[in-house]
Amino acid sequence: MNLLLLSSSRVGDTGYLEHAAAMIKDHLGSGVKTVLYIPYAGVTISHDDYEKMATDAFERFGYQLTSIHHSEDPKSAIDKAEAIAVAGGNTFNLLNSLYQFDLITSIQKRVRDGVPYIGWSAGSNITAPTIRTTNDMPIIEPPSFDALNLVPFQINPHYIDGNPPGHNGETREQRLNEFLAINPDAVVVGIPEGTALKRVGDSLNYLATDKDGYLFTAKDGKQSIPANTNLSHLL
């Protein structure tokens, strides 16, 4: 498998996917010419508008983008894709759409056969066994919370450590500990803005410049993941 799982599409006031340009080009290489785009996580933005944002970015990177929402046969589009990119937005809406169009198995097969996959935010969330560590509101009920299971651990994108001033609700850490209290055998990886996970076969690395990621387990609690740490033991 060849996965690039970004926490976010932006960092601070950077342009759309601008911070990830080098990672995306390194991930896709020169062999890929076209990328199949999946915009289903978008809710308050149309698929056409979402496609335009991604197209502008990927063209700057040297790749042609085609959105799956134009296809009369989405499964066939997956089967023919050179690479797959799944956008962020609402994870529940994204997963529900994948079930609606019967794409779960098709994506799993193609990615396990080596087709490069890029996800950000919700698009990264769905590569876990389930979406139960998403930050999103359950605005729609998918047939199942079971997701693509392309990595054997849960993912929490946009991870924020600590408690913002004036915030009296649960912190992200507390929410993830609630999940682990109910699911004590699970592992969760929290990836902050601007960071990513990259899986190539049986190798997994945490990509970052100056931000720690975080590993959560019921047994050992929260552990920091320094930039550019090898996490292959989690596979």
C-alpha positions in Angstrom: 0.0 0.0 0.0 1.0 3.6 -0.7 -0.8 6.0 1.6 -0.3 9.7 2.3 -2.6 10.8 5.2 -2.5 14.5 5.8 -4.0 16.1 8.9 -5.3 19.1 7.0 -5.6 20.9 3.7 -4.1 24.1 5.1 -1.8 25.3 7.8 -2.5 28.8 9.1 -3.2 31.1 6.2 -1.4 28.9 3.5 -3.2 28.2 0.2 -5.2 25.0 -0.4 -2.8 22.0 0.0 0.2 24.4 -0.4 2.0 23.1 2.6 1.7 19.6 1.3 3.1 20.2 -2.2 6.4 18.5 -1.7 4.8 15.5 0.1 2.2 15.0 -2.6 4.7 15.2 -5.4 7.0 12.8 -3.6 4.1 10.5 -3.0 2.8 10.4 -6.6 6.1 10.7 -8.4 6.4 11.2 -12.2 4.6 8.0 -13.1 1.1 9.2 -12.2 -0.5 11.7 -14.6 -4.1 11.7 -13.5 -5.7 11.6 -10.0 -9.3 10.6 -9.2 -10.8 13.0 -6.7 -13.5 12.1 -4.2 -15.3 15.3 -2.9 -18.1 13.5 -1.0 -17.0 15.0 2.4 -18.1 18.4 1.3 -21.5 19.5 2.6 -21.8 23.3 2.3 -19.7 23.4 -0.8 -20.8 22.0 -4.1 -18.8 19.1 -5.6 -18.0 21.3 -8.6 -16.6 24.1 -6.4 -14.6 21.6 -4.3 -13.3 20.0 -7.5 -12.1 23.5 -8.7 -10.1 24.1 -5.5 -8.4 20.7 -5.8 -7.9 21.0 -9.5 -6.1 24.3 -9.2 -3.8 22.8 -6.5 -3.0 19.5 -8.3 -2.4 21.3 -11.6 0.3 23.3 -9.8 1.8 20.1 -8.7 1.8 18.7 -12.2 -1.2 16.4 -12.1 -4.6 16.3 -13.9 -7.6 15.9 -11.6 -10.9 14.2 -12.4 -13.7 14.2 -9.9 -15.7 11.0 -9.3 -18.9 12.9 -9.1 -18.9 13.3 -12.9 -18.8 9.5 -13.4 -21.9 7.6 -14.3 -20.2 4.5 -12.9 -18.2 5.5 -9.8 -17.0 1.9 -9.2 -15.5 1.8 -12.7 -13.8 5.1 -12.1 -12.1 3.6 -9.0 -11.1 0.5 -11.0 -9.4 2.7 -13.6 -7.8 5.3 -11.3 -4.0 5.9 -11.4 -4.2 7.5 -8.0 -7.0 8.4 -5.5 -7.3 11.7 -3.5 -10.1 12.0 -0.9 -10.9 15.5 0.4 -11.8 16.7 3.9 -15.1 17.9 5.2 -17.6 15.9 7.2 -16.4 12.3 7.8 -20.0 11.0 8.3 -21.1 12.3 5.0 -18.1 11.0 3.2 -18.4 7.5 4.6 -22.2 7.4 4.0 -21.5 8.3 0.3 -18.9 5.6 -0.1 -21.5 3.1 1.2 -24.2 4.6 -1.0 -22.2 4.1 -4.1 -20.8 0.8 -2.9 -17.2 1.9 -3.1 -15.7 0.6 0.1 -14.5 -2.7 -1.3 -13.4 -1.2 -4.6 -11.2 1.4 -2.9 -9.7 -1.2 -0.5 -8.8 -3.5 -3.4 -7.2 -0.8 -5.5 -5.2 0.6 -2.7 -4.0 -2.8 -1.5 -2.9 -3.4 -5.1 -0.6 -0.4 -4.9 -2.6 2.5 -6.3 -1.4 5.7 -4.5 -4.0 7.1 -2.0 -3.9 10.7 -0.6 -6.4 11.8 2.1 -6.7 14.9 4.2 -8.8 15.4 7.3 -11.9 13.2 6.6 -10.1 11.6 3.8 -7.4 10.4 6.3 -10.0 9.5 8.9 -11.7 6.9 6.7 -8.5 4.9 6.2 -8.7 3.7 9.9 -10.8 0.7 10.9 -13.7 3.0 11.9 -14.5 6.7 11.9 -15.2 6.7 15.7 -12.3 9.1 16.4 -13.4 11.8 14.0 -14.0 15.3 15.3 -17.0 15.8 13.1 -20.7 16.1 14.0 -22.8 13.1 12.9 -25.0 15.0 10.5 -25.9 11.8 8.7 -26.0 8.2 9.8 -23.9 5.8 7.6 -24.9 2.2 7.4 -21.8 1.4 9.6 -19.0 3.3 11.2 -16.6 0.7 9.7 -14.3 2.4 7.3 -11.5 1.4 4.8 -9.2 -0.3 7.4 -6.1 0.5 5.4 -4.2 1.1 8.6 -4.9 -1.0 11.8 -5.2 2.0 14.2 -7.6 4.9 14.6 -6.7 8.4 13.4 -7.6 11.8 14.8 -6.7 14.6 12.4 -6.5 18.3 13.4 -5.3 17.1 16.8 -4.9 20.0 19.3 -3.0 19.3 22.5 -4.0 21.1 25.7 -7.0 23.2 26.5 -7.7 26.6 24.7 -8.2 29.5 27.2 -11.9 29.8 28.2 -12.8 26.4 26.9 -14.8 24.4 29.5 -15.7 21.4 27.5 -13.7 18.2 27.1 -10.3 18.5 25.5 -9.4 16.3 22.5 -7.2 14.2 24.8 -10.2 13.6 27.1 -12.4 12.6 24.2 -9.9 10.1 22.9 -9.5 8.7 26.4 -13.3 8.2 26.5 -12.9 6.2 23.2 -10.2 4.1 24.7 -12.1 3.5 27.9 -14.8 1.8 25.7 -12.3 0.3 23.3 -9.2 -0.6 25.4 -7.5 -2.7 22.7 -7.5 0.2 20.2 -4.6 2.5 19.3 -5.2 6.1 18.2 -2.7 8.4 16.4 -3.4 12.1 16.7 -1.9 14.2 13.9 -1.7 18.0 14.3 -2.2 20.5 11.5 0.5 20.4 8.8 1.6 16.9 9.7 1.0 13.5 8.0 1.4 9.8 8.1 3.0 8.0 5.2 2.6 4.3 4.6 4.6 2.4 2.0 4.1 -1.4 2.3 4.9 -2.4 5.8 6.7 0.9 6.6 4.9 3.8 8.4 6.4 7.2 9.2 5.1 10.3 10.9 6.0 13.3 8.7 6.4 16.7 10.4 8.8 19.6 10.7 8.5 20.8 14.2 5.3 19.4 15.7 4.9 16.3 17.8 2.2 13.8 17.0 0.6 11.8 19.8 0.0 8.1 20.3 -2.9 7.1 22.6 -3.4 3.6 24.2 -5.5 2.6 27.2 -2.4 0.9 28.7 0.2 3.6 28.3 -1.9 6.7 28.0 -0.6 9.6 25.8 2.9 9.4 24.3 4.6 12.1 22.1 5.7 11.2 18.6 8.6 13.3 17.5 8.9 14.6 13.9 9.8 12.0 11.3 9.4 9.0 13.7 9.2 5.5 12.2 5.9 4.0 13.4 6.1 0.7 11.5 5.5 -1.2 14.7 1.9 0.0 14.6 1.2 -2.0 11.4 
